[in-house]
């Protein structure tokens, strides 16, 4: 499929002359992680949305050119980087997220991306392995820099190891827009070795926080909750796993706000 094939269906018409609903190709990175669960969640959306999507699993760099938008699922971010790095996939992925020249020399425009858990780590501009106090240095990931794209500082495994995984309702900010509040407020979020967003930069909006013992009851910088979802104009990240619950509000939010408005 070439660069124009994914948009060709937009000009088609059914026999009676009525236009076919505009279809957008949504790719789910399928190198590792919960990609099947994400696909099932998208297929469970209202039919009026499903019929406007063509969902594909992305395993090769050339698949990226077919996609109007991309999901990077939860899993293990270092494993994804190791697998992807074997065929210069990461260079193509960076061109997809940031825009610019890929490993093949072709210049591409930036497109919408949603990263969940490990995907959030890959899309963060700055990632650390632990949070230190005072003047101590933070430990950076030994497997290299993330893809980046979203101006946030993210801490891997912020909430602890596998045994510290938990489920909790998240809270959307009262001053957020209506669509964001409807999608995120009270969502039953599943946190598995989850990261946390420590700092949001320019152009980034916090979409949800979670109350947790690490917030220490309002006595430190996480007193009003820990940021677990954020967005810019093109990138959405969640530190938890929306694909592991039956609630599809966040999948619908991504489709309506990012995918259906995308153009290559």
C-alpha positions as CSV (number, residue, x, y, z in Angstrom):
1,X,0.0,0.0,0.0
2,X,1.5,3.3,-1.0
3,X,1.2,6.8,0.5
4,X,-2.0,7.5,-1.3
5,X,-3.8,4.2,-0.9
6,X,-4.9,4.9,2.7
7,X,-6.8,8.0,1.6
8,X,-8.2,6.7,-1.7
9,X,-11.4,5.4,0.0
10,X,-12.3,8.9,0.9
11,X,-13.3,9.6,-2.8
12,X,-15.3,6.5,-3.3
13,X,-19.1,6.4,-3.6
14,X,-21.6,3.6,-3.1
15,X,-23.8,2.7,-6.1
16,X,-26.7,5.0,-5.3
17,X,-24.4,7.9,-5.3
18,X,-24.2,8.5,-1.6
19,X,-20.7,9.0,-0.3
20,X,-18.9,6.2,1.6
21,X,-18.2,7.3,5.2
22,X,-14.7,8.7,5.4
23,X,-12.3,5.9,6.5
24,X,-9.0,6.5,8.3
25,X,-6.3,3.9,8.7
26,X,-5.5,3.4,12.3
27,X,-2.3,1.4,13.0
28,X,-1.5,-0.4,16.2
29,X,2.2,-1.1,16.8
30,X,2.4,-4.9,17.1
31,X,6.0,-5.5,17.9
32,X,5.2,-6.5,21.5
33,X,2.6,-5.7,24.1
34,X,-1.2,-5.5,24.4
35,X,-1.9,-4.7,20.7
36,X,-4.7,-7.3,20.3
37,X,-6.5,-5.8,23.3
38,X,-6.3,-2.4,21.8
39,X,-7.8,-3.6,18.5
40,X,-10.6,-5.3,20.4
41,X,-11.4,-2.1,22.2
42,X,-11.5,-0.1,19.0
43,X,-13.8,-2.7,17.4
44,X,-16.1,-2.4,20.4
45,X,-16.8,1.3,19.7
46,X,-20.1,2.5,18.3
47,X,-20.7,1.2,14.8
48,X,-20.8,4.7,13.3
49,X,-17.1,5.1,14.4
50,X,-16.0,1.6,13.6
51,X,-17.1,1.9,10.0
52,X,-14.9,4.9,9.6
53,X,-11.8,3.0,10.6
54,X,-9.5,0.6,8.9
55,X,-7.4,-1.0,11.7
56,X,-4.1,-2.6,10.9
57,X,-1.3,-4.1,12.9
58,X,2.1,-2.5,12.3
59,X,5.1,-4.8,12.3
60,X,7.3,-3.3,9.6
61,X,8.4,0.2,9.0
62,X,6.7,0.4,5.6
63,X,3.4,-0.2,7.4
64,X,3.7,3.2,9.0
65,X,3.1,5.0,5.7
66,X,-0.3,3.4,5.5
67,X,-1.5,4.9,8.8
68,X,-3.3,8.1,9.5
69,X,-2.8,7.6,13.2
70,X,-0.9,5.2,15.4
71,X,-1.2,3.5,18.8
72,X,1.9,2.4,20.7
73,X,0.6,-0.2,23.3
74,X,1.6,-1.1,26.7
75,X,4.2,-3.8,27.1
76,X,7.9,-3.4,27.8
77,X,9.4,-0.2,26.3
78,X,13.0,-1.5,26.3
79,X,12.0,-4.6,24.5
80,X,10.2,-2.5,21.9
81,X,13.3,-0.4,21.4
82,X,15.5,-3.5,21.0
83,X,13.2,-5.1,18.5
84,X,12.5,-2.0,16.5
85,X,16.2,-1.0,16.4
86,X,17.2,-4.1,14.5
87,X,15.8,-2.7,11.2
88,X,16.0,1.1,11.7
89,X,12.4,1.0,12.6
90,X,13.0,3.6,15.3
91,X,14.2,6.1,12.8
92,X,11.0,5.7,10.8
93,X,8.9,5.9,13.9
94,X,10.6,9.1,14.9
95,X,9.8,10.6,11.5
96,X,6.2,9.5,11.9
97,X,5.9,11.2,15.3
98,X,8.0,14.3,14.7
99,X,7.9,14.7,11.0
100,X,11.0,14.8,8.9
101,X,13.3,12.5,7.1
102,X,13.1,8.7,7.8
103,X,15.8,6.1,7.4
104,X,14.9,5.8,3.7
105,X,15.5,9.5,3.1
106,X,11.9,10.3,2.5
107,X,10.5,13.4,4.3
108,X,7.2,12.7,6.1
109,X,4.7,14.9,8.0
110,X,4.0,14.3,11.7
111,X,0.9,12.3,12.5
112,X,-1.3,11.6,15.6
113,X,0.0,9.0,18.1
114,X,-1.4,7.5,21.3
115,X,1.0,5.8,23.7
116,X,-0.2,3.7,26.7
117,X,2.2,2.7,29.5
118,X,5.3,1.7,27.6
119,X,4.0,3.8,24.7
120,X,3.9,6.8,27.0
121,X,7.5,6.2,28.0
122,X,8.6,6.0,24.3
123,X,6.8,9.2,23.5
124,X,8.1,11.3,26.4
125,X,10.9,13.7,25.7
126,X,12.7,12.9,28.9
127,X,12.6,9.5,30.8
128,X,14.2,8.6,34.0
129,X,14.4,5.3,35.9
130,X,14.0,6.7,39.4
131,X,13.2,10.0,41.1
132,X,16.0,11.4,43.3
133,X,16.0,14.3,45.7
134,X,18.3,17.2,46.1
135,X,21.3,17.4,43.7
136,X,21.5,13.7,43.1
137,X,21.5,12.6,39.4
138,X,18.6,10.6,37.9
139,X,19.3,7.3,36.2
140,X,18.5,7.3,32.5
141,X,17.5,4.3,30.4
142,X,20.5,2.4,29.4
143,X,18.8,1.3,26.1
144,X,18.9,4.8,24.6
145,X,16.7,7.8,24.2
146,X,13.0,7.5,23.7
147,X,11.2,8.5,20.5
148,X,10.0,11.6,22.2
149,X,7.5,14.1,20.8
150,X,5.6,15.1,24.0
151,X,7.2,17.6,26.3
152,X,6.9,15.7,29.5
153,X,9.3,14.2,32.1
154,X,8.3,10.6,32.8
155,X,9.5,8.2,35.4
156,X,9.5,4.5,34.6
157,X,8.0,2.1,37.2
158,X,7.1,5.1,39.4
159,X,4.5,3.1,41.3
160,X,6.7,0.1,41.9
161,X,7.2,-3.4,40.6
162,X,4.6,-5.9,39.3
163,X,3.4,-6.7,42.8
164,X,2.5,-3.0,43.3
165,X,0.1,-3.0,40.4
166,X,-3.3,-1.6,41.2
167,X,-6.6,-0.3,39.8
168,X,-8.1,3.0,40.7
169,X,-10.5,5.6,39.3
170,X,-8.8,8.6,37.8
171,X,-9.8,12.3,38.1
172,X,-10.0,14.8,35.3
173,X,-9.3,18.4,36.1
174,X,-12.3,20.6,36.7
175,X,-11.0,23.2,34.2
176,X,-10.5,20.7,31.4
177,X,-12.7,20.6,28.3
178,X,-16.0,18.7,28.4
179,X,-14.8,15.9,26.0
180,X,-11.8,15.3,28.2
181,X,-13.8,15.2,31.4
182,X,-16.3,12.8,30.0
183,X,-13.6,10.5,28.7
184,X,-11.3,10.4,31.7
185,X,-13.1,11.3,34.9
186,X,-13.8,8.2,36.9
187,X,-12.2,5.9,34.4
188,X,-11.2,2.6,36.0
189,X,-7.5,2.7,35.3
190,X,-5.3,-0.4,35.5
191,X,-1.7,0.4,36.5
192,X,0.9,-2.4,35.9
193,X,4.5,-1.4,36.6
194,X,3.2,2.0,35.5
195,X,5.2,5.2,34.8
196,X,4.1,8.6,36.1
197,X,4.4,12.0,34.4
198,X,6.5,14.2,36.7
199,X,6.5,17.5,34.7
200,X,4.4,18.8,31.8
201,X,6.0,21.3,29.4
202,X,4.8,23.9,27.0
203,X,1.8,22.9,24.9
204,X,1.0,19.9,27.1
205,X,-2.3,19.5,28.9
206,X,-2.8,17.2,31.9
207,X,-5.9,15.1,31.3
208,X,-6.1,13.1,34.5
209,X,-4.5,12.4,37.8
210,X,-4.7,9.5,40.3
211,X,-4.7,9.7,44.1
212,X,-2.0,7.4,45.5
213,X,0.0,6.9,48.8
214,X,3.1,8.2,47.0
215,X,1.3,11.6,46.9
216,X,1.8,11.7,50.7
217,X,-1.5,13.4,51.4
218,X,-0.7,16.8,50.0
219,X,2.7,17.2,51.6
220,X,4.8,17.4,48.5
221,X,4.7,18.1,44.8
222,X,2.3,15.3,44.1
223,X,-0.1,16.4,46.8
224,X,-3.1,16.9,44.5
225,X,-2.6,13.6,42.6
226,X,-0.1,12.2,40.1
227,X,-0.5,13.0,36.4
228,X,-1.3,9.8,34.5
229,X,-2.7,11.2,31.2
230,X,-1.7,14.1,29.0
231,X,-1.9,15.4,25.5
232,X,-0.7,17.9,23.0
233,X,-2.3,18.7,19.7
234,X,-1.0,15.5,18.1
235,X,0.0,13.2,20.9
236,X,-2.0,11.5,23.6
237,X,-0.4,9.4,26.4
238,X,-1.8,7.4,29.3
239,X,0.4,5.7,31.9
240,X,-2.2,3.0,32.5
241,X,-3.9,0.4,30.3
242,X,-7.3,1.5,29.0
243,X,-7.3,-1.6,26.7
244,X,-7.6,-4.0,29.7
245,X,-11.1,-2.9,30.8
246,X,-14.5,-2.9,29.1
247,X,-14.8,0.9,29.3
248,X,-13.9,2.3,25.8
249,X,-14.3,6.0,26.5
250,X,-10.6,6.8,26.0
251,X,-10.4,4.8,22.8
252,X,-13.4,6.8,21.5
253,X,-11.8,10.0,22.6
254,X,-8.7,9.2,20.6
255,X,-10.7,8.3,17.5
256,X,-12.9,11.4,17.7
257,X,-10.3,14.0,18.6
258,X,-7.1,12.7,16.9
259,X,-7.8,10.0,14.3
260,X,-10.8,11.4,12.4
261,X,-9.2,14.8,12.2
262,X,-5.9,13.5,10.8
263,X,-4.7,13.9,7.3
264,X,-1.4,12.6,5.9
